[in-house]
């Protein structure tokens, strides 16, 4: 599921995609996918593609948060949580640093 989300984000030209294995440091998710889009339109496209690809294999989100114009969207698939940011919001929230104890599985820059 996490790898499919990474592939979907990559297909829509997301930047700085990171897949973190959070099993040892997080009680509510096994993986985080963190990526950025350079515009509201790109963030929306990444969000829609991830949802479309996972829905095609029978995986629906449990919850989502944020808005496109806020610069941050979260899609909660249970074991996998996807964060899509603008570069500014990503720098502000520093999730990569906050979860630095998690193992990096994939990084696509």
N, C-alpha and C positions, 0 to 999 in steps of 0.2 A: 504494500500500500504506500509506504513512504517513498520507495523508489519510483513508483508510478507518478506520484506527486512531483518529484524532482524532474522526471522526464517531461511531464506536462509543462512545468514552469520553464524548463530549458527550451522546449519547442516554441514557446511564446517569447523567447529572448529575454527572460528574467536575468538580472545581473547578480553576481555574488551569491550563488545558490549554495546553501550549506545544509547538510543532513546530519543531525546530531543524534547519537544514541544516548538517551537520557535515562535508561532503565536503572542505572546505579545511583542516580542523583535526583530523581524526580518520582514522586508517588502517583502522579495523575496521567502520565503519558510515557510511552516507550521511545518515541522519536519526535523531534522537532524538525520541521523543514522551515528554513528562513531564507527569504529571497527579497529582491528589490525590483521595482519597476520605475522607469524614469518619468512616467506621466500617469495621470489618473486613468487615461484610456488604457495604457498598458497594464496597470494594476488590475483593472476590471477584466481585461482579456486573460491575464494569468489566472485570476480567481475563477472565471468561467471555465477555462480549459481544465483546471484541476478538478473542479466539480463534475464536468462532463466525462472526463476519462475515468474517474473513480465510479461514477454512476453507471457507466457502461459495463463495469465488472461487478455491479451490485452493491457498491459501497456508498452509503449516503452519509452526509455530515450529521452529527448530533446537534451541533450548535455553530453559530457564526457570530462574530462581533466586528465592530468598526464599520466605517463607511468609506467609500472610495475617496470622497473629498477630505477625509481626515488624514489620509496618507498611511493608513494601516488597516489591514483586514486580517482577521483570524478565522480559520476554518478548523473546527474541532471534529475529528473523525474518531475520537475515543483514544486509541493507542497512538495516533499520529495527530499532531497539531501543526497546522501550516500557518506561518506568519508571512504576510506580503506587505512590504513597506515601500515608501519613497526613500531615497537615500538620506534625506534630512531626518525623517522620523526614525529610521534605523539607527542612525548615529545617536540620536537623542535617547532612545530606549536601551541601546547597548545589550540586546539579548544575547548576542554572541559572547560577550564578556560575562554577563550574568550567569550563563550556563557553561562557562569555560571548563568546568570539571567533567562535562559530558564528552564522550569520545566523538571525534569527527569521523563520520563514515564516508562522506562525499563532500568535496568542495569544488564548485565550478565557478571560475571567475570570469 
